[in-house]
């Protein structure tokens, strides 16, 4: 038989006088706590954290001090964020350079940092990723008749939404569609 413990007391007399209460925390500590909570969920850019602090009414001087300290200890680093973001979105979402640059800009990353993060992606690598996306999609497509217009339009649209140039997308779709038709004939 187990013995149950009584619930903790809610009276103020039993609380130690040295305990911090959320209302007693300074604005800077509250801002730091908020940033740490946000960073626990996922990595964020400095601009995203500034926006969250401003939205909650923290003064600019408090925000700057907190974010400078977080950057100093390495918790906020836009360059690292951009590299990880590009790698992840390319692998998992199949995004092209244009879409990645736009998403990073929306997150408040500087253009220099964006350029550096996208420098590793050359035209060949981008084309290979587009080919893989189209091949994966074509495996599930029904190619009943000889009219490929609808399929081409859908696939080019898919690549365009992911940030690939239209001319490259059309070329990739045309080549991969011909390859898929040849594969299905055999």
N, C-alpha and C positions, 0 to 999 in steps of 0.2 A: 504494500500500500504506500503510495507516495503522499508526501505532505505538501500541501499547496501553500504558496507564499501569499501574504496579504498584498493588495495592490499598493503601489507607492503613494505616499501621502501627497496631497495637493496643497497643503497649507504652506504658507511662506515661512513659517517659523522653523520648519525642518530643513529649508534650503541653506546651504553654506553661503556665507556672505561674499565669498570670493568667486562664485560662479558668474559667468557672463550670461546675460540675457540678450536676445536679439535686439531688443529696444535700446540696450545700453551700448551696442557696438557703434563705433564711429562710422561716419559716412564712407570713409576710405576702406575700412574693414568690410563694410557691407558690399561695397563695389567689388572688392577683391573676391569676396565670397561668391558673389553673383558670377563673376568671370570664371572662377574655378568650376562652378556648377555647370556653366555653359560649355567649358572646355572638356569637362568629363564626358559629356554626351558625344561630342565630335570636335575635331580640330576646327578652328575658326580664324579668320583674318583679323587684323587689328581693327579694320574699318567695321567689321561686323560687331565686334565687341564694343567699339565706340558707339555704334548705333543703338545697341541694347542698353548701354549705360545712359545715353541721352534720352531714350524712350522712357526710362524709369526715373528721370529727373535728376541725375547726378550732375553736379557742376563740372565744367570742363577741366578745371585744375585738378580735381579729384580723379577724373578719368585719365588724364595724362599721367599723373603720378602712378596710378595703379597699372596702367598699360605699359609704361616704361619699365616698371619693376618686373612685370610678367615677361617682357621681352628680354630683360637683363638675365633672367634665370632660364630663358630658353623655352618658355611655354607658349609664347606668341612669336612666330617667325613666318612672315608672309612668303619668303622664298621657299622654305621647306614645305609650307602648306601648298604652294602652287605646284611644286614637283610631285608631291603625293597625289594631289587632286588630278593632275594631268595623267599620271600613270593609272590611277584608279578608273577614271572616266573613259580612258582609251580602251582599257581591258574589258571593263564590265558593261559600258554603255556604247562602245564603238564610236565615240565622238571624234570628229575631225578637228583640225587646227582652228578653223574659224569659230566653231561652236565652243571649243575650250577657251579660246581667248575671250569670247563674249561672256561666258559664265564667270571667268575670273574677274573681268572688269566689273560685272554686277556684284561681285563679292568685295570690291574695293581694292583689288590688287593693282599696284602701279604697272604701267606699260613696260618699263624696263624689266621688272620681275617676270611679267608674262612672257616677254620675248626670250628671256633666259630659260624659262621653264619649257617653252615650246621649241627651243633650239635643237633638241635631240631628235625631233620628228622631221625626217626628210620626206621628200615627195614619194620616194619608193616605199617607205614604210607606211605612209598614209594610203597609198594605192593598194598595198597588200592587205591592209585592214579592211578597206572597202570591198575588195574582192572576196575576202572571207565572209563578211556580212552578207553579201549578195549570194554566195554559194550556200550559206546556211539557210537563207530565206528561200532560195530556189528549190531546195530539197523538199520543202513542204508545199510548193506551188503545184497546182494542176496545170499541165500544159497540153490541153486537149487539141486545140486547133492550131493552125499556122499563124493566126493573128496574135502577135506578141505585144500589141500596142498597150493593152490594159496592164499586162504584167510589167512591161518596161516603165510605164508611167508610175506604177506603184513603187517599184524598186528605186527609180531615180528620185522620187519624192522621199522615200525613206532615207536615202543617203543625203539628200539636201537638208532634211530636218536635223540630221546629225552633223551638219557643218562641212560636208564635202562639196567641192566645186562642181557646178552642174555639168560642165564639159567632161570632166574626169568621170563623174558619176555615169553619164550616158555611155561613155566608152567602156567602162567596167561592166555595166549591165549588158551591153550588146555582146561583148566577148563572153561573159559568163553564161548568158542565155544560150548562145550558140554551143558552148561547151556542154551545158546541161542537156540540150536537145541531142547532141551527139552521144553523150553518155547513156541516155535513155534508149537510144536506138540499138545499142549493143547489147 
